[in-house]
């Protein structure tokens, strides 16, 4: 069976109290659970500040 690496960029809105690491941990957990993902990890996050309307 072939194996493929897929790189995703995910942009999220979150409360100030919510850490990006916690969000990434939950995303990784869900991917592993739902899509038969072998491995998943957060390698980096980039804070963007407040969203402009």
C-alpha positions as CSV (number, residue, x, y, z in Angstrom):
1,X,0.0,0.0,0.0
2,X,1.5,3.4,-0.9
3,X,2.2,6.0,1.8
4,X,1.9,9.7,1.2
5,X,2.8,12.7,3.3
6,X,0.2,15.5,3.1
7,X,1.0,18.9,4.5
8,X,-1.9,21.1,5.7
9,X,-2.1,24.7,6.8
10,X,-4.9,25.2,9.3
11,X,-6.0,28.7,10.3
12,X,-8.2,28.9,13.5
13,X,-9.9,31.6,15.5
14,X,-9.7,31.1,19.2
15,X,-10.1,32.8,22.6
16,X,-7.0,34.4,24.1
17,X,-7.1,31.8,26.9
18,X,-7.0,28.9,24.5
19,X,-3.4,27.8,23.6
20,X,-2.4,26.9,20.1
21,X,-0.7,23.8,21.4
22,X,-3.9,22.6,22.9
23,X,-5.8,23.2,19.6
24,X,-3.1,21.4,17.7
25,X,-3.2,18.4,20.1
26,X,-6.9,18.1,19.6
27,X,-6.6,18.4,15.8
28,X,-4.0,15.6,15.8
29,X,-6.1,13.4,18.0
30,X,-9.1,13.8,15.7
31,X,-7.1,13.1,12.5
32,X,-5.7,9.9,14.0
33,X,-9.1,8.8,15.1
34,X,-11.1,9.6,11.9
35,X,-8.9,9.1,9.0
36,X,-6.6,6.2,9.8
37,X,-3.6,8.6,10.0
38,X,-0.4,6.8,10.9
39,X,1.3,9.8,12.4
40,X,0.5,13.5,12.8
41,X,2.3,16.3,14.7
42,X,2.4,20.0,15.1
43,X,5.7,21.4,13.8
44,X,5.0,25.1,14.2
45,X,2.4,27.8,14.8
46,X,2.4,31.4,13.8
47,X,0.3,33.9,15.9
48,X,-1.4,36.4,13.7
49,X,-2.9,38.8,16.2
50,X,-6.4,40.2,16.1
51,X,-8.4,39.7,12.9
52,X,-9.4,42.8,11.0
53,X,-13.0,43.3,10.0
